[in-house]
Amino acid sequence: MAYKFWSDCIAASHVIRAEQAGLEALAHSFNDKNGLGGAFCQALEILLALSGRVIVTGIGKSGHIARKIQATLASTGTPSLFIHPAEASHGDLGMIQKEDALLAFSNSGETTELGDIIAHACRNTLPILAVTSHAQSTLASMATVSLTLPLMPEACPMGLAPTTSTTMQLAFGDALAVTLLRLRGFTTADFGNFHPGGRLGARLRTVQQFMRTGEAMPLASPTTSMRDIIVEMTKKALGCVGIINGSGVLIGLITDGDLRQALNHDLATTCAKDVMNTSPQTIGPTLFASEALQVMNEREKPITSLFVLDNHAHPIGIIHIHDLIRAGVS
């Protein structure tokens, strides 16, 4: 089969390599204590001490990157707000408070539209963090900290369309957000609180939010006959029955597999204690749903149901693999 645009496909790979070179140069520049590395540390000190929000701004392609970085900051524990420079000049400057800091993205550092928001930040003595590729630019000279990225060729053949520069801005912004996340001690639980919707939200919900409780739990005593065990297992339709002693402690489990093996015995005289597994797999209520699913799948023979126990080994719920899959945990 002839590929009409095969040469163009090869040329496209050069774009990736150009942007890769930009990222490699960016990563290397973090080692310079007198350059980006030192400036990055200064920016971290300012942002960690901040009592207000990080006001992120930029226009054009840099503006699109700024919006993404603001969203990442907000979702990882750093209060932030994106303000469009043009809207700032028409009233949105009122959204900026004296406790805030300004994070401005501009590759050239000479973006005219940033003038009003930069001037406002200067008048109110807000820290200004400038992400630019030109250390001698107006924006860099006005900044409290100039975060100067390596000046690398754009990937477009004309050297004009923002490509390598915006890829570097994006990577730098992610590095800033993730470093702040780590320094703040931001946890998986915190992340789950900020992402309650969709598949990600389902994965970060806890077992307690999915488990079936009360009468929905299939439970029986050690002396329950296997005939009654069959009735309980069929009624609750979870493929197992938990066996509890007189103190309500889970001491065993009978699965449908155990039940099939018990059919070789007299069901009228065989009791739960004669068949049950005395070391069943269980989990706690604060485990993440994704972790519970992993527990179910990591066995050579996957588990479909898990009893949830409190600190005293009392069953407080049961979770079924279908409940997790329906909720989008996978």
QUIDA-V867351 format. One record per residue. N is the residue number from 1. RES is the residue in one small letter. PHI is phi as a letter, one per 30 degrees, with the letter a starting at -180 (999 if undefined). Layout:
# QUIDA-V867351
n={N;N}
res={RES;RES}
phi={PHI;PHI}
This chain:
# QUIDA-V867351
n={1;2;3;4;5;6;7;8;9;10;11;12;13;14;15;16;17;18;19;20;21;22;23;24;25;26;27;28;29;30;31;32;33;34;35;36;37;38;39;40;41;42;43;44;45;46;47;48;49;50;51;52;53;54;55;56;57;58;59;60;61;62;63;64;65;66;67;68;69;70;71;72;73;74;75;76;77;78;79;80;81;82;83;84;85;86;87;88;89;90;91;92;93;94;95;96;97;98;99;100;101;102;103;104;105;106;107;108;109;110;111;112;113;114;115;116;117;118;119;120;121;122;123;124;125;126;127;128;129;130;131;132;133;134;135;136;137;138;139;140;141;142;143;144;145;146;147;148;149;150;151;152;153;154;155;156;157;158;159;160;161;162;163;164;165;166;167;168;169;170;171;172;173;174;175;176;177;178;179;180;181;182;183;184;185;186;187;188;189;190;191;192;193;194;195;196;197;198;199;200;201;202;203;204;205;206;207;208;209;210;211;212;213;214;215;216;217;218;219;220;221;222;223;224;225;226;227;228;229;230;231;232;233;234;235;236;237;238;239;240;241;242;243;244;245;246;247;248;249;250;251;252;253;254;255;256;257;258;259;260;261;262;263;264;265;266;267;268;269;270;271;272;273;274;275;276;277;278;279;280;281;282;283;284;285;286;287;288;289;290;291;292;293;294;295;296;297;298;299;300;301;302;303;304;305;306;307;308;309;310;311;312;313;314;315;316;317;318;319;320;321;322;323;324;325;326;327;328;329;330}
res={m;a;y;k;f;w;s;d;c;i;a;a;s;h;v;i;r;a;e;q;a;g;l;e;a;l;a;h;s;f;n;d;k;n;g;l;g;g;a;f;c;q;a;l;e;i;l;l;a;l;s;g;r;v;i;v;t;g;i;g;k;s;g;h;i;a;r;k;i;q;a;t;l;a;s;t;g;t;p;s;l;f;i;h;p;a;e;a;s;h;g;d;l;g;m;i;q;k;e;d;a;l;l;a;f;s;n;s;g;e;t;t;e;l;g;d;i;i;a;h;a;c;r;n;t;l;p;i;l;a;v;t;s;h;a;q;s;t;l;a;s;m;a;t;v;s;l;t;l;p;l;m;p;e;a;c;p;m;g;l;a;p;t;t;s;t;t;m;q;l;a;f;g;d;a;l;a;v;t;l;l;r;l;r;g;f;t;t;a;d;f;g;n;f;h;p;g;g;r;l;g;a;r;l;r;t;v;q;q;f;m;r;t;g;e;a;m;p;l;a;s;p;t;t;s;m;r;d;i;i;v;e;m;t;k;k;a;l;g;c;v;g;i;i;n;g;s;g;v;l;i;g;l;i;t;d;g;d;l;r;q;a;l;n;h;d;l;a;t;t;c;a;k;d;v;m;n;t;s;p;q;t;i;g;p;t;l;f;a;s;e;a;l;q;v;m;n;e;r;e;k;p;i;t;s;l;f;v;l;d;n;h;a;h;p;i;g;i;i;h;i;h;d;l;i;r;a;g;v;s}
phi={999;d;c;d;c;d;d;d;d;d;d;d;d;d;d;d;d;d;d;d;d;d;d;d;d;d;d;d;d;d;d;c;d;c;b;d;e;d;d;d;d;d;d;d;e;d;d;d;d;d;c;c;c;c;d;c;b;l;b;i;d;d;d;d;d;e;d;d;d;d;d;d;e;d;d;b;j;c;e;a;a;c;b;d;e;d;d;e;d;b;j;d;d;d;d;d;c;d;d;d;b;c;c;c;c;a;d;d;i;b;d;e;d;d;e;d;d;d;d;d;d;d;d;c;h;d;d;c;c;c;c;b;c;b;d;c;d;d;d;d;d;d;d;d;b;c;c;d;d;e;d;c;d;d;d;d;d;d;i;c;d;d;b;d;d;d;d;d;d;d;d;d;d;d;d;d;d;d;d;d;e;d;d;d;i;d;c;d;d;d;d;d;d;d;b;d;c;i;d;d;d;d;d;c;d;c;e;e;d;c;d;c;b;h;d;d;d;d;b;a;c;d;c;d;d;d;d;d;d;d;d;d;d;d;d;d;h;c;i;a;b;d;c;c;d;d;c;i;d;d;c;a;b;c;c;d;d;d;d;d;d;d;d;d;c;d;d;d;c;d;c;e;d;d;c;d;d;d;b;d;d;b;b;c;d;c;d;d;e;d;d;d;d;d;e;d;c;d;d;e;c;e;c;c;b;b;d;c;c;d;d;c;i;d;d;c;a;b;b;c;d;d;d;d;d;d;d;j;d;a}
